[in-house]
Amino acid sequence: MAYFNRGDVSIYYEVHGEGFPVLLIAPGGMRSAIEFWADGPFNPVETLSEHFRVIAMDQRNAGRSKAPVSGNDGWHTYTADQVALLDHLDVEQVHLMGACIGGPYIFGIIQAAPDRVAAAVIQQSIGYDGNREIFYAMFQGWADAIMDEHPEADEEAWRSFRANMYDGDFDFNVGEGFVKTCQTPLLVLMGDDAYHPQAISRAIAASAPNAQLIERWKSPEDGTADKVNAFLKAHTP
């Protein structure tokens, strides 16, 4: 348990296990924090740390992490935090695993530092499929809960921040054009609800040159934790 401080930003993170590093980007939307992994079909903090050095983090203004808010904030702001944490921990190359909002975060890291990512697991990514309003509402619920802690941000700043996050298409972040050029090996665990559209998971798997899709993964008998471990081990340098 530790904090990484960068200017006015304080990022809470944990490191579990030993071996090749894996950075985890938790589900939870704008509230993406380590604790949400415990609610999933399997907990990669536990299952991956038996074989890898697992780095788990709370995103800014979620869980125990804090940061100022501005109208310039967006996906790139979070990517900067994530890459800075890897730099802080002297991680030169890494696997990634992200759930929910972790899907676009993963592509942001790959776009920013492609040579540093050996492989990635994308678990039921969010994405645009005629569902923008539910992401606006999710953002607003998060913002309303912390707004009093951020007098530096006025109404227009929050509105601009929301637009930077959720006015895009496809994955809301890098777009389908980048995904088609992404050479990183990807394991895609399919989503199937309004926030995590099946169509987005299928499109990611179909667009990325080195992606494979797993449609059934939420039941214990699916053996998904073993499949994820095997995939990451197969792509460990």
Summary of the structure (lengths in Angstrom):
residues: 237
radius of gyration: 16.6
end to end distance: 27.3
largest distance: 49.3
contacts: 828
relative contact order: 0.16
helix: 44%
strand: 19%
